Amino acid sequence: MESIERIRENFSFFDDWEDKYRFVIDLGKEIPELEEKYKTTDYLVPGCQSQVWLVTDFSSDDPHQRLRIDSDAHIVRGLIAIVLAAYATKSVEEIKEYAIEKLFEELHLLSHLSQTRGNGLKAMVARIQQAAHQHLYS
């Protein structure tokens, strides 16, 4: 999986949004598929246009959050790859506080997605931050 710095760099190379969409879709091909046992309503993220499943694994020994996310839509898998790259080096505390919306603004993602896709992306991030909060305060 590419680092968020590399994704930013690659995004800046493209002038055309069609090329950026292709790049996002290619990013989605790099993330591992979620095991079928997690593709249930228990892990489904509400508010997404496509099906998105989110699994968080926490460990008291490891301050980092392990996220596994998958979707049935190619473009959404690419957006997931960006989210995973953004959170990859962050601790659970940092994830809870991280303003990922600034990254989306920097990449101009939300302005080039349909409103329902943008809302789904926000719902996914809200679910991740909620899981981080629950882990820290439960």
C-alpha positions in Angstrom: 0.0 0.0 0.0 1.3 3.5 -0.9 2.1 6.0 1.8 -0.1 9.1 2.2 2.9 11.2 1.1 3.2 9.2 -2.1 -0.5 9.5 -2.8 -0.4 13.3 -2.3 2.6 13.4 -4.7 1.0 11.3 -7.3 -2.3 13.2 -7.1 -0.4 16.4 -7.9 0.9 14.9 -11.1 -2.5 14.6 -12.6 -4.2 17.7 -14.1 -7.4 15.8 -15.2 -9.9 14.3 -12.8 -10.4 11.4 -15.1 -6.8 10.4 -14.5 -7.2 11.0 -10.8 -10.2 8.7 -10.7 -8.2 6.0 -12.5 -5.4 6.5 -9.9 -7.9 6.2 -7.0 -9.3 3.0 -8.6 -5.8 1.6 -9.0 -5.1 2.3 -5.3 -8.2 0.3 -4.4 -6.7 -2.7 -6.2 -3.8 -2.7 -3.7 -5.8 -3.2 -0.6 -6.5 -6.7 0.6 -10.1 -8.1 0.3 -11.9 -8.5 3.6 -12.6 -12.1 4.6 -16.2 -13.1 3.8 -17.0 -13.7 7.5 -16.8 -9.9 8.0 -19.0 -9.0 5.1 -22.1 -9.0 7.2 -24.5 -6.3 8.5 -22.6 -6.2 11.8 -19.7 -4.6 10.0 -21.6 -2.6 7.4 -21.1 1.1 7.5 -24.5 2.9 7.4 -24.7 6.0 5.2 -22.6 4.7 2.3 -24.1 4.4 -1.2 -22.1 1.2 -1.8 -21.6 -1.6 0.7 -18.7 -0.8 2.9 -17.5 -3.1 5.7 -15.3 -1.9 8.5 -13.4 -4.0 11.1 -11.3 -2.5 13.8 -8.9 -4.6 15.8 -7.4 -3.2 19.0 -4.6 -4.4 21.2 -3.6 -3.2 24.6 0.0 -4.0 23.7 -0.1 -2.0 20.5 -1.1 1.7 20.5 -2.0 1.5 16.8 -5.4 0.7 15.5 -5.6 -2.0 12.8 -8.3 -1.2 10.3 -9.7 -3.5 7.7 -12.1 -2.0 5.3 -13.6 -3.2 2.0 -16.3 -2.3 -0.4 -18.1 -3.7 -3.4 -17.4 -0.6 -5.5 -14.0 0.1 -7.2 -13.9 3.8 -6.6 -14.8 3.3 -2.9 -12.0 0.8 -2.5 -9.7 3.5 -3.8 -11.1 6.0 -1.3 -10.6 3.3 1.4 -6.9 3.0 0.4 -6.5 6.8 0.9 -8.1 6.6 4.3 -6.0 3.6 5.3 -2.8 5.3 4.2 -3.8 8.5 6.1 -4.3 6.5 9.3 -1.5 3.9 8.8 1.1 5.5 11.1 -1.3 7.0 13.6 -2.1 5.7 17.1 -5.6 5.3 18.3 -5.4 8.6 20.1 -4.1 10.3 16.9 -6.8 8.8 14.8 -9.5 10.1 17.1 -8.1 13.7 16.8 -6.9 13.6 13.2 -8.7 16.0 10.9 -8.8 13.8 7.8 -11.2 16.3 6.2 -8.2 18.6 5.6 -6.6 15.8 3.5 -9.8 15.4 1.5 -9.8 19.2 0.9 -6.2 19.2 -0.1 -6.9 16.4 -2.6 -10.2 18.1 -3.6 -11.9 14.8 -3.2 -15.3 15.8 -1.8 -15.8 18.4 -4.5 -15.3 15.7 -7.2 -17.4 13.0 -5.7 -21.2 12.7 -5.8 -22.9 14.0 -2.6 -23.8 10.4 -1.7 -20.2 9.2 -2.2 -18.9 12.1 -0.1 -21.5 11.4 2.6 -20.4 7.8 2.6 -16.7 8.7 3.0 -17.6 11.0 5.9 -19.7 8.1 7.5 -16.7 5.8 7.2 -14.4 8.3 8.9 -17.0 8.9 11.6 -17.2 5.2 12.3 -13.4 4.9 12.5 -13.2 7.8 14.9 -16.1 6.5 16.9 -14.3 3.1 17.2 -11.1 4.9 18.3 -13.0 6.9 20.9 -14.7 3.7 22.3 -11.4 1.9 22.5 -9.9 4.8 24.5 -12.7 5.4 26.8 -14.2 2.0 27.5 
